Amino acid sequence: MDELEECNVPVTYAETDVDDGILDILRCLPVKYRDVFLLKYSGNMDNDEIAKVLNITEGTIRQRLSRGKIMIQEALNKREENNEIHGNNG
């Protein structure tokens, strides 16, 4: 599976602010996953609309959304583990 790009997004929020953390993680997703997420959740587009815009199948859209969600969850878990290790329990 694709890995999150090595990304040095500056931390400009409180560590407890999960929404901003997710935005930072989204910025680090590989483009093919980020584009689908932005169209789906920011652009409020249906899978069939995204498929037409990106010229890929709806199955590919579903796959990228699923894999992207896993990547986001793994990144959030890693951040949580790092916060626990460094004593930033929120």
FENDAGI-V651500 format. One record per pair of residues at least 12 apart in sequence whose ideal C-beta (glycine too) atoms are under 10 Angstrom apart, sorted by the first residue. I is the first residue (numbers start at 1). J is the second residue. Records with the same first field share a line. If there is no record, write none. Layout:
BEGIN
I = J, J
END
This chain:
BEGIN
1 = 67, 70, 71, 74
2 = 29, 30, 32, 33, 64, 67, 68, 71
3 = 28, 30, 71, 74, 75
4 = 25, 26, 27, 28, 29, 30, 33, 71, 72, 74, 75, 78
5 = 27, 28, 29, 30, 31, 34
6 = 28
7 = 24, 25, 27, 28, 29, 75
8 = 28
9 = 21, 23, 24, 25, 26, 27, 28
10 = 24
11 = 24
12 = 24
14 = 88, 90
15 = 79, 80, 82, 83, 86, 88, 89, 90
16 = 83, 88, 89, 90
17 = 90
18 = 76, 79, 80, 90
21 = 72, 75, 76, 79, 80
22 = 72, 75, 76
24 = 75, 79
25 = 68, 71, 72, 73, 74, 75, 76, 78, 79
26 = 38, 41, 42, 68, 71, 72, 75
28 = 71, 72, 75
29 = 64, 67, 68, 71, 72, 75
30 = 64, 67, 68, 71
32 = 54, 56, 60, 64, 67, 68
33 = 63, 64, 65, 66, 67, 68, 69, 70, 71, 72
34 = 64, 68
35 = 50, 53, 54, 64, 68
36 = 50, 51, 53, 54, 56, 60, 61, 62, 63, 64, 65, 67, 68
37 = 50, 64, 65, 68, 69, 72
38 = 50
39 = 51, 53, 54, 61
40 = 61, 64, 65, 68
41 = 65
45 = 61
46 = 58, 61
47 = 59, 60, 61, 62, 65
48 = 61
49 = 61
50 = 64, 65
END
